[in-house]
């Protein structure tokens, strides 16, 4: 995920779809770790894009990002 976040701006649409699949898998495995990594690499928008269409996951991600940024 770290490398994908770093390369996000170079991805075309096919690469972004592959990334989205991996990001959703990472979200299912460990949301806090994914959010922490995304915050640290300033890549939260990439995760948001991956979670589009999943309202529950998107809301949970936003709450988690807020908590992590607040230091909780």
mmJSON file of the N, C-alpha and C atoms, coordinates in Angstrom:
{"data_MODEL":{"atom_site":{
"group_PDB":["ATOM","ATOM","ATOM","ATOM","ATOM","ATOM","ATOM","ATOM","ATOM","ATOM","ATOM","ATOM","ATOM","ATOM","ATOM","ATOM","ATOM","ATOM","ATOM","ATOM","ATOM","ATOM","ATOM","ATOM","ATOM","ATOM","ATOM","ATOM","ATOM","ATOM","ATOM","ATOM","ATOM","ATOM","ATOM","ATOM","ATOM","ATOM","ATOM","ATOM","ATOM","ATOM","ATOM","ATOM","ATOM","ATOM","ATOM","ATOM","ATOM","ATOM","ATOM","ATOM","ATOM","ATOM","ATOM","ATOM","ATOM","ATOM","ATOM","ATOM","ATOM","ATOM","ATOM","ATOM","ATOM","ATOM","ATOM","ATOM","ATOM","ATOM","ATOM","ATOM","ATOM","ATOM","ATOM","ATOM","ATOM","ATOM","ATOM","ATOM","ATOM","ATOM","ATOM","ATOM","ATOM","ATOM","ATOM","ATOM","ATOM","ATOM","ATOM","ATOM","ATOM","ATOM","ATOM","ATOM","ATOM","ATOM","ATOM","ATOM","ATOM","ATOM","ATOM","ATOM","ATOM","ATOM","ATOM","ATOM","ATOM","ATOM","ATOM","ATOM","ATOM","ATOM","ATOM","ATOM","ATOM","ATOM","ATOM","ATOM","ATOM","ATOM","ATOM","ATOM","ATOM","ATOM","ATOM","ATOM","ATOM","ATOM","ATOM","ATOM","ATOM","ATOM","ATOM","ATOM","ATOM","ATOM","ATOM","ATOM","ATOM","ATOM","ATOM","ATOM","ATOM","ATOM","ATOM","ATOM","ATOM","ATOM","ATOM","ATOM","ATOM","ATOM","ATOM","ATOM","ATOM","ATOM","ATOM","ATOM","ATOM","ATOM","ATOM","ATOM","ATOM","ATOM","ATOM","ATOM","ATOM","ATOM","ATOM","ATOM","ATOM","ATOM","ATOM","ATOM","ATOM","ATOM","ATOM","ATOM","ATOM","ATOM","ATOM","ATOM","ATOM","ATOM","ATOM","ATOM","ATOM","ATOM","ATOM","ATOM","ATOM","ATOM","ATOM","ATOM","ATOM","ATOM","ATOM","ATOM","ATOM","ATOM","ATOM","ATOM","ATOM","ATOM","ATOM","ATOM","ATOM","ATOM","ATOM","ATOM","ATOM","ATOM","ATOM","ATOM"],
"id":[1,2,3,4,5,6,7,8,9,10,11,12,13,14,15,16,17,18,19,20,21,22,23,24,25,26,27,28,29,30,31,32,33,34,35,36,37,38,39,40,41,42,43,44,45,46,47,48,49,50,51,52,53,54,55,56,57,58,59,60,61,62,63,64,65,66,67,68,69,70,71,72,73,74,75,76,77,78,79,80,81,82,83,84,85,86,87,88,89,90,91,92,93,94,95,96,97,98,99,100,101,102,103,104,105,106,107,108,109,110,111,112,113,114,115,116,117,118,119,120,121,122,123,124,125,126,127,128,129,130,131,132,133,134,135,136,137,138,139,140,141,142,143,144,145,146,147,148,149,150,151,152,153,154,155,156,157,158,159,160,161,162,163,164,165,166,167,168,169,170,171,172,173,174,175,176,177,178,179,180,181,182,183,184,185,186,187,188,189,190,191,192,193,194,195,196,197,198,199,200,201,202,203,204,205,206,207,208,209,210,211,212,213,214,215,216],
"type_symbol":["N","C","C","N","C","C","N","C","C","N","C","C","N","C","C","N","C","C","N","C","C","N","C","C","N","C","C","N","C","C","N","C","C","N","C","C","N","C","C","N","C","C","N","C","C","N","C","C","N","C","C","N","C","C","N","C","C","N","C","C","N","C","C","N","C","C","N","C","C","N","C","C","N","C","C","N","C","C","N","C","C","N","C","C","N","C","C","N","C","C","N","C","C","N","C","C","N","C","C","N","C","C","N","C","C","N","C","C","N","C","C","N","C","C","N","C","C","N","C","C","N","C","C","N","C","C","N","C","C","N","C","C","N","C","C","N","C","C","N","C","C","N","C","C","N","C","C","N","C","C","N","C","C","N","C","C","N","C","C","N","C","C","N","C","C","N","C","C","N","C","C","N","C","C","N","C","C","N","C","C","N","C","C","N","C","C","N","C","C","N","C","C","N","C","C","N","C","C","N","C","C","N","C","C","N","C","C","N","C","C","N","C","C","N","C","C"],
"label_atom_id":["N","CA","C","N","CA","C","N","CA","C","N","CA","C","N","CA","C","N","CA","C","N","CA","C","N","CA","C","N","CA","C","N","CA","C","N","CA","C","N","CA","C","N","CA","C","N","CA","C","N","CA","C","N","CA","C","N","CA","C","N","CA","C","N","CA","C","N","CA","C","N","CA","C","N","CA","C","N","CA","C","N","CA","C","N","CA","C","N","CA","C","N","CA","C","N","CA","C","N","CA","C","N","CA","C","N","CA","C","N","CA","C","N","CA","C","N","CA","C","N","CA","C","N","CA","C","N","CA","C","N","CA","C","N","CA","C","N","CA","C","N","CA","C","N","CA","C","N","CA","C","N","CA","C","N","CA","C","N","CA","C","N","CA","C","N","CA","C","N","CA","C","N","CA","C","N","CA","C","N","CA","C","N","CA","C","N","CA","C","N","CA","C","N","CA","C","N","CA","C","N","CA","C","N","CA","C","N","CA","C","N","CA","C","N","CA","C","N","CA","C","N","CA","C","N","CA","C","N","CA","C","N","CA","C","N","CA","C","N","CA","C","N","CA","C","N","CA","C","N","CA","C"],
"label_alt_id":[null,null,null,null,null,null,null,null,null,null,null,null,null,null,null,null,null,null,null,null,null,null,null,null,null,null,null,null,null,null,null,null,null,null,null,null,null,null,null,null,null,null,null,null,null,null,null,null,null,null,null,null,null,null,null,null,null,null,null,null,null,null,null,null,null,null,null,null,null,null,null,null,null,null,null,null,null,null,null,null,null,null,null,null,null,null,null,null,null,null,null,null,null,null,null,null,null,null,null,null,null,null,null,null,null,null,null,null,null,null,null,null,null,null,null,null,null,null,null,null,null,null,null,null,null,null,null,null,null,null,null,null,null,null,null,null,null,null,null,null,null,null,null,null,null,null,null,null,null,null,null,null,null,null,null,null,null,null,null,null,null,null,null,null,null,null,null,null,null,null,null,null,null,null,null,null,null,null,null,null,null,null,null,null,null,null,null,null,null,null,null,null,null,null,null,null,null,null,null,null,null,null,null,null,null,null,null,null,null,null,null,null,null,null,null,null],
"label_comp_id":["UNK","UNK","UNK","UNK","UNK","UNK","UNK","UNK","UNK","UNK","UNK","UNK","UNK","UNK","UNK","UNK","UNK","UNK","UNK","UNK","UNK","UNK","UNK","UNK","UNK","UNK","UNK","UNK","UNK","UNK","UNK","UNK","UNK","UNK","UNK","UNK","UNK","UNK","UNK","UNK","UNK","UNK","UNK","UNK","UNK","UNK","UNK","UNK","UNK","UNK","UNK","UNK","UNK","UNK","UNK","UNK","UNK","UNK","UNK","UNK","UNK","UNK","UNK","UNK","UNK","UNK","UNK","UNK","UNK","UNK","UNK","UNK","UNK","UNK","UNK","UNK","UNK","UNK","UNK","UNK","UNK","UNK","UNK","UNK","UNK","UNK","UNK","UNK","UNK","UNK","UNK","UNK","UNK","UNK","UNK","UNK","UNK","UNK","UNK","UNK","UNK","UNK","UNK","UNK","UNK","UNK","UNK","UNK","UNK","UNK","UNK","UNK","UNK","UNK","UNK","UNK","UNK","UNK","UNK","UNK","UNK","UNK","UNK","UNK","UNK","UNK","UNK","UNK","UNK","UNK","UNK","UNK","UNK","UNK","UNK","UNK","UNK","UNK","UNK","UNK","UNK","UNK","UNK","UNK","UNK","UNK","UNK","UNK","UNK","UNK","UNK","UNK","UNK","UNK","UNK","UNK","UNK","UNK","UNK","UNK","UNK","UNK","UNK","UNK","UNK","UNK","UNK","UNK","UNK","UNK","UNK","UNK","UNK","UNK","UNK","UNK","UNK","UNK","UNK","UNK","UNK","UNK","UNK","UNK","UNK","UNK","UNK","UNK","UNK","UNK","UNK","UNK","UNK","UNK","UNK","UNK","UNK","UNK","UNK","UNK","UNK","UNK","UNK","UNK","UNK","UNK","UNK","UNK","UNK","UNK","UNK","UNK","UNK","UNK","UNK","UNK"],
"label_asym_id":["A","A","A","A","A","A","A","A","A","A","A","A","A","A","A","A","A","A","A","A","A","A","A","A","A","A","A","A","A","A","A","A","A","A","A","A","A","A","A","A","A","A","A","A","A","A","A","A","A","A","A","A","A","A","A","A","A","A","A","A","A","A","A","A","A","A","A","A","A","A","A","A","A","A","A","A","A","A","A","A","A","A","A","A","A","A","A","A","A","A","A","A","A","A","A","A","A","A","A","A","A","A","A","A","A","A","A","A","A","A","A","A","A","A","A","A","A","A","A","A","A","A","A","A","A","A","A","A","A","A","A","A","A","A","A","A","A","A","A","A","A","A","A","A","A","A","A","A","A","A","A","A","A","A","A","A","A","A","A","A","A","A","A","A","A","A","A","A","A","A","A","A","A","A","A","A","A","A","A","A","A","A","A","A","A","A","A","A","A","A","A","A","A","A","A","A","A","A","A","A","A","A","A","A","A","A","A","A","A","A","A","A","A","A","A","A"],
"label_entity_id":["1","1","1","1","1","1","1","1","1","1","1","1","1","1","1","1","1","1","1","1","1","1","1","1","1","1","1","1","1","1","1","1","1","1","1","1","1","1","1","1","1","1","1","1","1","1","1","1","1","1","1","1","1","1","1","1","1","1","1","1","1","1","1","1","1","1","1","1","1","1","1","1","1","1","1","1","1","1","1","1","1","1","1","1","1","1","1","1","1","1","1","1","1","1","1","1","1","1","1","1","1","1","1","1","1","1","1","1","1","1","1","1","1","1","1","1","1","1","1","1","1","1","1","1","1","1","1","1","1","1","1","1","1","1","1","1","1","1","1","1","1","1","1","1","1","1","1","1","1","1","1","1","1","1","1","1","1","1","1","1","1","1","1","1","1","1","1","1","1","1","1","1","1","1","1","1","1","1","1","1","1","1","1","1","1","1","1","1","1","1","1","1","1","1","1","1","1","1","1","1","1","1","1","1","1","1","1","1","1","1","1","1","1","1","1","1"],
"label_seq_id":[1,1,1,2,2,2,3,3,3,4,4,4,5,5,5,6,6,6,7,7,7,8,8,8,9,9,9,10,10,10,11,11,11,12,12,12,13,13,13,14,14,14,15,15,15,16,16,16,17,17,17,18,18,18,19,19,19,20,20,20,21,21,21,22,22,22,23,23,23,24,24,24,25,25,25,26,26,26,27,27,27,28,28,28,29,29,29,30,30,30,31,31,31,32,32,32,33,33,33,34,34,34,35,35,35,36,36,36,37,37,37,38,38,38,39,39,39,40,40,40,41,41,41,42,42,42,43,43,43,44,44,44,45,45,45,46,46,46,47,47,47,48,48,48,49,49,49,50,50,50,51,51,51,52,52,52,53,53,53,54,54,54,55,55,55,56,56,56,57,57,57,58,58,58,59,59,59,60,60,60,61,61,61,62,62,62,63,63,63,64,64,64,65,65,65,66,66,66,67,67,67,68,68,68,69,69,69,70,70,70,71,71,71,72,72,72],
"pdbx_PDB_ins_code":[null,null,null,null,null,null,null,null,null,null,null,null,null,null,null,null,null,null,null,null,null,null,null,null,null,null,null,null,null,null,null,null,null,null,null,null,null,null,null,null,null,null,null,null,null,null,null,null,null,null,null,null,null,null,null,null,null,null,null,null,null,null,null,null,null,null,null,null,null,null,null,null,null,null,null,null,null,null,null,null,null,null,null,null,null,null,null,null,null,null,null,null,null,null,null,null,null,null,null,null,null,null,null,null,null,null,null,null,null,null,null,null,null,null,null,null,null,null,null,null,null,null,null,null,null,null,null,null,null,null,null,null,null,null,null,null,null,null,null,null,null,null,null,null,null,null,null,null,null,null,null,null,null,null,null,null,null,null,null,null,null,null,null,null,null,null,null,null,null,null,null,null,null,null,null,null,null,null,null,null,null,null,null,null,null,null,null,null,null,null,null,null,null,null,null,null,null,null,null,null,null,null,null,null,null,null,null,null,null,null,null,null,null,null,null,null],
"Cartn_x":[0.822,0.0,0.877,1.961,2.819,3.302,3.802,4.287,3.167,2.011,0.871,0.48,0.494,0.187,1.2,2.46,3.506,3.4,2.927,2.839,1.467,0.527,-0.853,-0.97,-0.214,-0.344,0.111,0.82,1.28,0.348,-0.633,-1.527,-2.533,-2.754,-3.857,-5.098,-6.172,-7.433,-7.368,-6.693,-6.598,-5.808,-4.719,-3.919,-4.688,-5.464,-6.25,-7.33,-7.894,-8.883,-8.224,-7.03,-6.304,-5.966,-5.537,-5.258,-6.516,-7.648,-8.9,-9.252,-9.055,-9.314,-8.429,-7.157,-6.229,-6.555,-6.938,-7.285,-8.523,-9.514,-10.712,-10.356,-9.463,-9.007,-8.268,-7.395,-6.662,-7.631,-8.665,-9.677,-10.353,-10.69,-11.341,-10.421,-9.122,-8.166,-7.81,-7.522,-7.042,-7.294,-8.505,-8.85,-7.922,-7.579,-6.743,-5.367,-4.798,-3.474,-3.528,-4.557,-4.707,-4.869,-5.721,-5.947,-4.676,-3.965,-2.724,-1.707,-1.559,-0.638,-1.069,-2.344,-2.852,-2.639,-2.88,-2.661,-1.181,-0.329,1.11,1.685,1.075,1.562,0.696,-0.196,-1.101,-1.865,-2.403,-3.071,-4.506,-5.128,-6.492,-7.465,-7.207,-8.117,-8.072,-6.936,-6.844,-7.722,-7.751,-8.609,-10.067,-10.353,-11.735,-12.218,-11.371,-11.735,-11.987,-11.191,-11.346,-12.638,-13.086,-14.263,-15.568,-15.473,-16.681,-17.68,-18.918,-19.97,-20.274,-19.374,-19.588,-19.771,-21.007,-21.313,-20.856,-21.067,-20.68,-19.17,-18.425,-16.963,-16.439,-17.031,-16.607,-16.833,-17.976,-18.27,-17.322,-17.09,-16.179,-14.758,-14.338,-13.008,-12.897,-13.895,-13.865,-13.787,-14.568,-14.522,-13.143,-12.592,-11.282,-10.191,-10.241,-9.251,-9.339,-10.546,-10.722,-10.147,-10.43,-9.924,-8.404,-7.822,-6.368,-5.688,-6.252,-5.67,-5.792,-6.828,-7.027,-6.158,-5.525,-4.654,-5.314,-6.499,-7.228,-6.736],
"Cartn_y":[-1.175,0.0,1.252,1.212,2.403,2.797,1.845,2.144,2.637,2.056,2.494,3.921,4.267,5.641,6.605,6.226,7.098,7.258,6.233,6.258,6.699,6.997,7.286,8.277,9.343,10.38,9.92,8.818,8.31,7.248,6.826,5.743,6.193,5.323,5.49,4.84,4.831,4.321,2.839,2.027,0.591,0.355,1.095,0.959,1.429,2.478,2.981,1.99,1.271,0.254,-0.895,-1.302,-2.345,-1.867,-0.609,-0.044,-0.063,0.33,0.38,-0.986,-2.024,-3.386,-3.693,-3.347,-3.605,-2.752,-1.51,-0.633,-1.138,-1.608,-2.171,-3.426,-4.232,-5.422,-5.009,-4.02,-3.527,-2.946,-2.259,-1.704,-2.827,-3.894,-5.028,-5.694,-5.726,-6.38,-5.537,-4.257,-3.423,-1.942,-1.481,-0.085,0.937,0.722,1.702,1.801,0.68,0.711,1.403,1.117,1.762,3.27,3.691,5.116,5.803,5.17,5.737,5.926,4.933,5.02,6.114,6.158,7.164,8.578,8.778,10.092,10.457,9.52,9.774,10.105,9.568,9.809,10.817,11.491,12.474,11.86,10.672,9.917,9.536,10.297,9.952,10.02,10.905,10.987,9.723,9.063,7.798,6.737,6.704,5.749,6.134,7.405,7.853,7.4,7.565,7.147,5.649,4.88,3.426,2.992,3.758,3.383,3.961,4.737,5.318,4.206,4.46,3.472,2.635,2.649,1.927,2.98,3.391,4.483,4.198,2.981,2.625,2.706,2.164,2.193,3.622,4.4,5.792,6.571,6.411,7.104,6.656,5.365,4.836,5.359,5.424,5.947,7.406,8.207,9.624,9.788,9.005,9.063,8.659,7.606,7.119,8.147,8.77,9.801,10.946,11.39,12.468,12.092,10.861,10.398,10.34,9.806,9.672,11.032,11.938,13.29,14.034,13.716,14.352,13.705,12.591,11.929,10.885,10.46,9.457,8.066],
"Cartn_z":[0.0,0.0,0.0,0.733,0.805,-0.582,-1.331,-2.674,-3.579,-3.461,-4.266,-3.916,-2.647,-2.257,-2.859,-2.82,-3.349,-4.863,-5.544,-7.008,-7.523,-6.642,-7.005,-8.171,-8.139,-9.167,-10.549,-10.62,-11.916,-12.48,-11.702,-12.117,-13.169,-14.144,-15.072,-14.475,-15.23,-14.695,-14.349,-15.152,-14.856,-13.571,-13.395,-12.178,-10.95,-11.124,-9.992,-9.576,-10.531,-10.18,-9.425,-9.852,-9.113,-7.706,-7.605,-6.301,-5.434,-6.02,-5.263,-4.69,-5.478,-4.981,-3.775,-3.878,-2.777,-1.558,-1.791,-0.676,0.06,-0.689,-0.039,0.76,0.232,0.952,2.229,2.109,3.275,4.308,3.836,4.747,5.523,4.839,5.502,6.517,6.232,7.123,8.345,8.127,9.227,8.926,9.18,8.869,9.522,10.771,11.472,10.834,10.486,9.87,8.506,7.718,6.417,6.593,7.493,7.716,8.21,9.112,9.634,8.509,7.669,6.55,5.578,5.26,4.33,4.868,6.151,6.756,6.674,7.035,7.052,5.685,4.634,3.279,2.524,3.263,2.662,1.488,1.717,0.649,1.01,1.872,2.273,1.099,0.15,-0.999,-1.851,-1.902,-2.644,-1.991,-0.673,0.035,-0.157,-0.077,-0.313,-1.691,-2.687,-4.052,-4.114,-3.38,-3.379,-2.693,-1.719,-0.935,-1.488,-2.56,-3.165,-3.451,-3.101,-3.322,-2.088,-1.117,0.136,1.225,1.411,2.329,3.75,4.205,5.578,5.749,4.81,4.899,4.793,3.899,3.739,5.023,5.631,6.89,7.997,8.075,9.1,8.869,7.615,7.3,7.737,7.44,7.822,9.334,10.057,11.526,12.039,11.47,11.904,11.609,10.452,10.116,11.108,11.421,12.399,13.759,14.203,15.493,15.499,14.445,14.38,14.318,13.569,13.478,14.801,15.567,16.869,17.954,17.593,18.548,19.407,19.028,19.815,19.529],
"occupancy":[1.0,1.0,1.0,1.0,1.0,1.0,1.0,1.0,1.0,1.0,1.0,1.0,1.0,1.0,1.0,1.0,1.0,1.0,1.0,1.0,1.0,1.0,1.0,1.0,1.0,1.0,1.0,1.0,1.0,1.0,1.0,1.0,1.0,1.0,1.0,1.0,1.0,1.0,1.0,1.0,1.0,1.0,1.0,1.0,1.0,1.0,1.0,1.0,1.0,1.0,1.0,1.0,1.0,1.0,1.0,1.0,1.0,1.0,1.0,1.0,1.0,1.0,1.0,1.0,1.0,1.0,1.0,1.0,1.0,1.0,1.0,1.0,1.0,1.0,1.0,1.0,1.0,1.0,1.0,1.0,1.0,1.0,1.0,1.0,1.0,1.0,1.0,1.0,1.0,1.0,1.0,1.0,1.0,1.0,1.0,1.0,1.0,1.0,1.0,1.0,1.0,1.0,1.0,1.0,1.0,1.0,1.0,1.0,1.0,1.0,1.0,1.0,1.0,1.0,1.0,1.0,1.0,1.0,1.0,1.0,1.0,1.0,1.0,1.0,1.0,1.0,1.0,1.0,1.0,1.0,1.0,1.0,1.0,1.0,1.0,1.0,1.0,1.0,1.0,1.0,1.0,1.0,1.0,1.0,1.0,1.0,1.0,1.0,1.0,1.0,1.0,1.0,1.0,1.0,1.0,1.0,1.0,1.0,1.0,1.0,1.0,1.0,1.0,1.0,1.0,1.0,1.0,1.0,1.0,1.0,1.0,1.0,1.0,1.0,1.0,1.0,1.0,1.0,1.0,1.0,1.0,1.0,1.0,1.0,1.0,1.0,1.0,1.0,1.0,1.0,1.0,1.0,1.0,1.0,1.0,1.0,1.0,1.0,1.0,1.0,1.0,1.0,1.0,1.0,1.0,1.0,1.0,1.0,1.0,1.0,1.0,1.0,1.0,1.0,1.0,1.0],
"B_iso_or_equiv":[0.0,0.0,0.0,0.0,0.0,0.0,0.0,0.0,0.0,0.0,0.0,0.0,0.0,0.0,0.0,0.0,0.0,0.0,0.0,0.0,0.0,0.0,0.0,0.0,0.0,0.0,0.0,0.0,0.0,0.0,0.0,0.0,0.0,0.0,0.0,0.0,0.0,0.0,0.0,0.0,0.0,0.0,0.0,0.0,0.0,0.0,0.0,0.0,0.0,0.0,0.0,0.0,0.0,0.0,0.0,0.0,0.0,0.0,0.0,0.0,0.0,0.0,0.0,0.0,0.0,0.0,0.0,0.0,0.0,0.0,0.0,0.0,0.0,0.0,0.0,0.0,0.0,0.0,0.0,0.0,0.0,0.0,0.0,0.0,0.0,0.0,0.0,0.0,0.0,0.0,0.0,0.0,0.0,0.0,0.0,0.0,0.0,0.0,0.0,0.0,0.0,0.0,0.0,0.0,0.0,0.0,0.0,0.0,0.0,0.0,0.0,0.0,0.0,0.0,0.0,0.0,0.0,0.0,0.0,0.0,0.0,0.0,0.0,0.0,0.0,0.0,0.0,0.0,0.0,0.0,0.0,0.0,0.0,0.0,0.0,0.0,0.0,0.0,0.0,0.0,0.0,0.0,0.0,0.0,0.0,0.0,0.0,0.0,0.0,0.0,0.0,0.0,0.0,0.0,0.0,0.0,0.0,0.0,0.0,0.0,0.0,0.0,0.0,0.0,0.0,0.0,0.0,0.0,0.0,0.0,0.0,0.0,0.0,0.0,0.0,0.0,0.0,0.0,0.0,0.0,0.0,0.0,0.0,0.0,0.0,0.0,0.0,0.0,0.0,0.0,0.0,0.0,0.0,0.0,0.0,0.0,0.0,0.0,0.0,0.0,0.0,0.0,0.0,0.0,0.0,0.0,0.0,0.0,0.0,0.0,0.0,0.0,0.0,0.0,0.0,0.0],
"pdbx_formal_charge":[null,null,null,null,null,null,null,null,null,null,null,null,null,null,null,null,null,null,null,null,null,null,null,null,null,null,null,null,null,null,null,null,null,null,null,null,null,null,null,null,null,null,null,null,null,null,null,null,null,null,null,null,null,null,null,null,null,null,null,null,null,null,null,null,null,null,null,null,null,null,null,null,null,null,null,null,null,null,null,null,null,null,null,null,null,null,null,null,null,null,null,null,null,null,null,null,null,null,null,null,null,null,null,null,null,null,null,null,null,null,null,null,null,null,null,null,null,null,null,null,null,null,null,null,null,null,null,null,null,null,null,null,null,null,null,null,null,null,null,null,null,null,null,null,null,null,null,null,null,null,null,null,null,null,null,null,null,null,null,null,null,null,null,null,null,null,null,null,null,null,null,null,null,null,null,null,null,null,null,null,null,null,null,null,null,null,null,null,null,null,null,null,null,null,null,null,null,null,null,null,null,null,null,null,null,null,null,null,null,null,null,null,null,null,null,null],
"auth_seq_id":[1,1,1,2,2,2,3,3,3,4,4,4,5,5,5,6,6,6,7,7,7,8,8,8,9,9,9,10,10,10,11,11,11,12,12,12,13,13,13,14,14,14,15,15,15,16,16,16,17,17,17,18,18,18,19,19,19,20,20,20,21,21,21,22,22,22,23,23,23,24,24,24,25,25,25,26,26,26,27,27,27,28,28,28,29,29,29,30,30,30,31,31,31,32,32,32,33,33,33,34,34,34,35,35,35,36,36,36,37,37,37,38,38,38,39,39,39,40,40,40,41,41,41,42,42,42,43,43,43,44,44,44,45,45,45,46,46,46,47,47,47,48,48,48,49,49,49,50,50,50,51,51,51,52,52,52,53,53,53,54,54,54,55,55,55,56,56,56,57,57,57,58,58,58,59,59,59,60,60,60,61,61,61,62,62,62,63,63,63,64,64,64,65,65,65,66,66,66,67,67,67,68,68,68,69,69,69,70,70,70,71,71,71,72,72,72],
"auth_comp_id":["UNK","UNK","UNK","UNK","UNK","UNK","UNK","UNK","UNK","UNK","UNK","UNK","UNK","UNK","UNK","UNK","UNK","UNK","UNK","UNK","UNK","UNK","UNK","UNK","UNK","UNK","UNK","UNK","UNK","UNK","UNK","UNK","UNK","UNK","UNK","UNK","UNK","UNK","UNK","UNK","UNK","UNK","UNK","UNK","UNK","UNK","UNK","UNK","UNK","UNK","UNK","UNK","UNK","UNK","UNK","UNK","UNK","UNK","UNK","UNK","UNK","UNK","UNK","UNK","UNK","UNK","UNK","UNK","UNK","UNK","UNK","UNK","UNK","UNK","UNK","UNK","UNK","UNK","UNK","UNK","UNK","UNK","UNK","UNK","UNK","UNK","UNK","UNK","UNK","UNK","UNK","UNK","UNK","UNK","UNK","UNK","UNK","UNK","UNK","UNK","UNK","UNK","UNK","UNK","UNK","UNK","UNK","UNK","UNK","UNK","UNK","UNK","UNK","UNK","UNK","UNK","UNK","UNK","UNK","UNK","UNK","UNK","UNK","UNK","UNK","UNK","UNK","UNK","UNK","UNK","UNK","UNK","UNK","UNK","UNK","UNK","UNK","UNK","UNK","UNK","UNK","UNK","UNK","UNK","UNK","UNK","UNK","UNK","UNK","UNK","UNK","UNK","UNK","UNK","UNK","UNK","UNK","UNK","UNK","UNK","UNK","UNK","UNK","UNK","UNK","UNK","UNK","UNK","UNK","UNK","UNK","UNK","UNK","UNK","UNK","UNK","UNK","UNK","UNK","UNK","UNK","UNK","UNK","UNK","UNK","UNK","UNK","UNK","UNK","UNK","UNK","UNK","UNK","UNK","UNK","UNK","UNK","UNK","UNK","UNK","UNK","UNK","UNK","UNK","UNK","UNK","UNK","UNK","UNK","UNK","UNK","UNK","UNK","UNK","UNK","UNK"],
"auth_asym_id":["A","A","A","A","A","A","A","A","A","A","A","A","A","A","A","A","A","A","A","A","A","A","A","A","A","A","A","A","A","A","A","A","A","A","A","A","A","A","A","A","A","A","A","A","A","A","A","A","A","A","A","A","A","A","A","A","A","A","A","A","A","A","A","A","A","A","A","A","A","A","A","A","A","A","A","A","A","A","A","A","A","A","A","A","A","A","A","A","A","A","A","A","A","A","A","A","A","A","A","A","A","A","A","A","A","A","A","A","A","A","A","A","A","A","A","A","A","A","A","A","A","A","A","A","A","A","A","A","A","A","A","A","A","A","A","A","A","A","A","A","A","A","A","A","A","A","A","A","A","A","A","A","A","A","A","A","A","A","A","A","A","A","A","A","A","A","A","A","A","A","A","A","A","A","A","A","A","A","A","A","A","A","A","A","A","A","A","A","A","A","A","A","A","A","A","A","A","A","A","A","A","A","A","A","A","A","A","A","A","A","A","A","A","A","A","A"],
"auth_atom_id":["N","CA","C","N","CA","C","N","CA","C","N","CA","C","N","CA","C","N","CA","C","N","CA","C","N","CA","C","N","CA","C","N","CA","C","N","CA","C","N","CA","C","N","CA","C","N","CA","C","N","CA","C","N","CA","C","N","CA","C","N","CA","C","N","CA","C","N","CA","C","N","CA","C","N","CA","C","N","CA","C","N","CA","C","N","CA","C","N","CA","C","N","CA","C","N","CA","C","N","CA","C","N","CA","C","N","CA","C","N","CA","C","N","CA","C","N","CA","C","N","CA","C","N","CA","C","N","CA","C","N","CA","C","N","CA","C","N","CA","C","N","CA","C","N","CA","C","N","CA","C","N","CA","C","N","CA","C","N","CA","C","N","CA","C","N","CA","C","N","CA","C","N","CA","C","N","CA","C","N","CA","C","N","CA","C","N","CA","C","N","CA","C","N","CA","C","N","CA","C","N","CA","C","N","CA","C","N","CA","C","N","CA","C","N","CA","C","N","CA","C","N","CA","C","N","CA","C","N","CA","C","N","CA","C","N","CA","C","N","CA","C","N","CA","C","N","CA","C","N","CA","C"],
"pdbx_PDB_model_num":[1,1,1,1,1,1,1,1,1,1,1,1,1,1,1,1,1,1,1,1,1,1,1,1,1,1,1,1,1,1,1,1,1,1,1,1,1,1,1,1,1,1,1,1,1,1,1,1,1,1,1,1,1,1,1,1,1,1,1,1,1,1,1,1,1,1,1,1,1,1,1,1,1,1,1,1,1,1,1,1,1,1,1,1,1,1,1,1,1,1,1,1,1,1,1,1,1,1,1,1,1,1,1,1,1,1,1,1,1,1,1,1,1,1,1,1,1,1,1,1,1,1,1,1,1,1,1,1,1,1,1,1,1,1,1,1,1,1,1,1,1,1,1,1,1,1,1,1,1,1,1,1,1,1,1,1,1,1,1,1,1,1,1,1,1,1,1,1,1,1,1,1,1,1,1,1,1,1,1,1,1,1,1,1,1,1,1,1,1,1,1,1,1,1,1,1,1,1,1,1,1,1,1,1,1,1,1,1,1,1,1,1,1,1,1,1]
}}}
